[in-house]
Amino acid sequence: MTTVTITASQVKELREATNVGMMECKKALTESGGDMDAAIQLLRERGMVIAGKKAGRAANEGLIAAEVADGGQLGVIVEVNCETDFVARNESFQEFVSQVVAKGRQVDGDLAEVFKDELTSKIAEIGENLIIRRNDRYELQGTGAVASYIHLGGKVGVLLEVGCESAETASADAFKEVVKDITLHIAASNPDYLTRDDAPEDVLATEREIFVKQAEGKPENIVEKIVDGKMEKFFGQNCLVEQPFVKDGDISISQLLAAKGKELGDELTIRRFVRYQIGA
């Protein structure tokens, strides 16, 4: 029996014609002996071409999932979107999201690219457009812990890394508790930046311009004080370390870290975080 060699250009042509994944296109071409029309027919029979057409539809629902492994040494967070909340509650969709998270433990990169062919198959199975929108993977940098938190049944998710100096501190219950509290705080307070130094210059310039306009008509000698005061409020609302702690509004997150660090005889620092929200 003669084996037909399928070229990359044939696979590319079929993919462009059907919007189906490369693996499925190559499989269909192989089974059809390189016949393009027959390959398209095979994909249509399997529901793949329908899946391709659905790929243009809006996907604004879905699930955020996260997992921390190796005792806080590694953390993964993903957002997978679908079109309806009904599918977001579907067992098959949720199992697919779990598979994406599991792969995220092994792959430090774009999971949408890794799963592009499986995603096409899942679209055909479920009947809605699905998108692996984003993912992050934290490997612990030094001593400390990576932690995650999922809120509102997968509508909001947080991945966080908190550092300390001592391994003994990292294993202490008080340290684990403050790390958990900060993930809860991030979910509730939605900070845009870790510190004021992380706020882009163009954002700060725009905010300052707005505040200057709001102060129009005031005496010139107090406009600058008004604008500076509003900028401080902006930092307090948008920078994680300056936000009032959600469980105790009398202290900021930086003050919480300082207090817990003193209690533990160590220095605690937030190294990085991400907060995902479905549709945001």
C-alpha positions in Angstrom: 0.0 0.0 0.0 1.4 3.4 -1.0 1.8 5.9 1.7 0.9 9.5 0.7 3.1 12.2 2.1 1.2 15.1 3.5 3.0 18.4 3.1 3.0 21.4 5.5 1.5 23.5 2.8 -1.5 21.1 2.4 -2.1 21.2 6.1 -1.9 25.0 6.1 -4.3 25.2 3.2 -6.9 23.0 4.9 -6.5 24.9 8.2 -7.1 28.2 6.4 -10.2 26.8 4.7 -11.7 25.3 7.8 -10.2 27.1 10.8 -9.5 23.7 12.4 -6.4 22.8 14.3 -3.2 21.6 12.6 -3.3 18.1 14.1 -6.9 17.4 13.0 -6.2 18.8 9.5 -3.1 16.5 9.1 -5.1 13.5 10.3 -8.0 14.2 7.9 -5.6 14.7 5.0 -3.8 11.4 5.8 -7.0 9.5 6.0 -8.2 11.0 2.7 -5.0 10.2 0.9 -4.3 13.9 0.4 -7.6 14.7 -1.2 -8.5 18.2 0.0 -12.3 17.9 -0.6 -12.5 14.5 1.1 -10.5 15.9 4.1 -13.0 18.8 4.4 -15.8 16.3 4.3 -14.2 14.2 7.0 -13.8 17.3 9.2 -17.4 18.3 8.6 -18.6 14.8 9.6 -16.7 15.1 12.8 -18.1 18.6 13.6 -14.7 20.3 13.3 -15.7 22.8 10.6 -18.7 23.8 12.7 -16.3 24.3 15.6 -14.1 26.5 13.4 -17.1 28.7 12.5 -18.0 29.1 16.2 -14.5 30.3 17.0 -15.6 33.9 16.0 -18.3 34.1 18.6 -17.9 36.1 21.8 -16.8 34.1 24.9 -17.3 36.2 28.0 -18.2 33.6 30.5 -16.0 30.7 31.8 -13.9 29.7 34.7 -10.7 30.9 36.5 -8.8 28.0 38.1 -5.6 27.9 40.1 -3.4 25.3 41.7 -0.4 25.5 44.1 2.0 22.5 44.1 5.2 21.4 45.9 4.3 23.0 49.2 4.0 26.5 47.8 7.0 26.3 45.5 4.9 26.5 42.3 1.6 28.1 41.4 -0.5 28.2 38.2 -3.6 30.3 37.3 -5.6 30.1 34.1 -8.7 31.7 32.6 -10.7 29.7 30.1 -13.7 31.4 28.5 -16.9 30.1 27.0 -20.1 31.8 25.7 -22.6 31.0 28.5 -22.7 30.4 32.2 -24.5 27.1 31.4 -21.4 25.7 29.8 -19.1 27.1 32.5 -21.0 24.8 34.9 -20.7 21.9 32.5 -18.7 18.9 33.9 -16.9 18.4 30.6 -15.8 22.0 30.4 -14.7 22.0 34.0 -12.6 18.9 33.4 -11.0 20.5 30.4 -10.1 23.6 32.6 -8.5 21.1 35.1 -6.4 19.6 32.3 -5.2 23.1 31.3 -4.2 23.9 34.9 -2.4 20.5 35.2 -0.4 21.2 32.0 0.4 24.7 33.4 2.5 23.0 36.1 4.8 21.6 33.4 4.7 24.4 30.8 5.9 27.9 31.3 4.4 29.5 28.3 1.2 30.2 26.4 -1.2 27.4 27.2 -3.5 28.5 24.3 -0.8 27.5 21.9 -0.2 24.2 23.7 -3.9 23.3 23.6 -4.9 24.7 20.2 -5.9 21.3 18.7 -7.6 20.0 21.9 -9.5 23.3 22.1 -10.9 22.8 18.6 -12.1 19.3 19.5 -13.7 20.6 22.7 -15.5 23.4 20.8 -17.0 20.7 18.6 -18.0 18.6 21.5 -19.6 21.4 23.6 -21.0 23.5 20.8 -19.7 26.9 22.0 -16.6 28.9 21.3 -13.9 28.4 24.0 -10.8 30.5 24.6 -7.8 29.9 26.8 -7.5 33.6 27.5 -4.5 33.8 29.7 -2.3 32.0 32.2 0.5 32.7 34.6 3.0 30.4 36.3 5.0 31.3 39.4 8.0 29.4 40.6 9.1 30.5 44.0 12.0 32.9 43.9 14.0 32.4 47.1 12.4 31.7 50.4 8.7 32.2 51.0 5.5 30.8 49.4 3.3 31.0 46.3 -0.4 31.0 47.1 -3.7 31.2 45.2 -7.3 32.0 45.9 -10.5 31.4 43.8 -13.6 33.5 44.6 -17.2 33.5 43.4 -17.1 30.0 42.0 -14.3 30.7 39.6 -15.2 34.3 38.6 -12.2 35.8 40.3 -8.8 34.3 41.0 -5.5 35.4 42.5 -2.0 34.1 42.3 0.5 35.6 44.8 4.2 35.2 45.9 5.3 36.5 49.3 8.9 36.3 50.3 10.7 36.1 53.7 14.3 35.6 54.8 14.0 32.4 56.8 12.8 28.9 55.9 11.4 28.6 59.5 9.2 31.7 58.8 7.9 30.1 55.6 6.7 27.1 57.5 5.1 29.1 60.3 1.3 29.1 60.6 1.3 32.9 61.2 3.1 33.4 57.8 0.7 31.1 56.0 -2.2 33.0 57.5 -1.0 36.4 56.4 -0.3 35.1 52.9 -3.9 33.7 52.7 -5.2 37.1 54.0 -3.4 39.0 51.3 -4.9 36.7 48.6 -8.3 37.4 50.0 -7.5 41.1 50.1 -6.4 41.2 46.5 -9.6 39.4 45.3 -11.7 41.9 47.2 -9.8 45.2 46.6 -8.6 44.7 43.0 -5.3 46.6 43.1 -3.8 47.6 39.7 -0.2 47.8 40.9 2.1 46.4 43.6 3.7 49.7 44.5 3.5 53.3 43.2 6.7 52.7 41.2 4.8 50.1 39.1 2.3 52.7 37.9 3.1 53.7 34.3 4.1 57.3 33.8 1.4 57.9 31.2 -1.3 56.7 33.7 0.1 59.1 36.3 0.3 62.0 33.9 -3.4 61.4 32.9 -4.5 61.2 36.5 -2.6 64.4 37.4 -4.1 66.2 34.4 -7.6 65.2 35.5 -7.0 66.4 39.0 -5.6 69.7 37.8 -8.8 70.3 35.8 -10.9 69.4 38.8 -9.0 72.1 40.8 -9.6 74.8 38.2 -10.9 78.0 39.8 -9.0 77.4 43.1 -6.2 79.8 44.1 -3.0 78.8 42.3 -1.0 78.5 45.6 -3.2 75.6 46.7 -3.8 73.8 43.4 -0.6 71.8 43.7 -1.5 70.7 47.2 -4.9 69.6 46.1 -3.5 67.7 43.2 -0.8 66.1 45.3 -3.4 65.0 47.8 -5.6 63.4 45.1 -2.5 61.6 43.8 -1.8 60.2 47.2 -5.4 59.0 47.4 -5.0 57.4 43.9 -2.0 55.5 45.1 -3.8 54.4 48.2 -6.7 53.0 46.1 -4.7 51.4 43.4 -1.3 50.2 44.8 -1.5 46.9 46.8 1.0 47.8 49.5 -0.8 51.1 50.2 -4.4 49.9 50.2 -6.2 49.7 53.6 -6.2 46.0 54.6 -9.7 44.6 53.9 -10.0 43.0 57.3 -8.7 46.1 59.2 -9.1 49.4 57.5 -6.9 51.2 60.0 -3.7 49.6 58.6 -2.3 49.3 55.1 -1.0 46.1 53.6 2.6 47.3 54.0 1.8 47.9 57.7 0.3 44.5 58.0 3.5 43.0 56.5 5.7 45.0 58.9 3.6 43.9 61.9 3.6 40.2 61.0 7.3 40.4 60.1 8.0 41.8 63.6 6.0 39.1 65.2 7.9 36.4 63.2 11.3 38.1 63.6 11.6 38.4 59.8 11.0 40.7 56.9 8.0 39.9 54.7 7.7 41.2 51.1 5.2 40.8 48.3 7.2 39.9 45.2 4.4 39.7 42.7 0.7 39.0 42.1 -2.0 38.7 39.4 -5.7 39.0 39.7 -8.0 37.6 37.1 -11.7 38.4 36.7 -14.0 36.8 34.1 -14.8 39.3 31.4 -12.4 42.0 32.8 
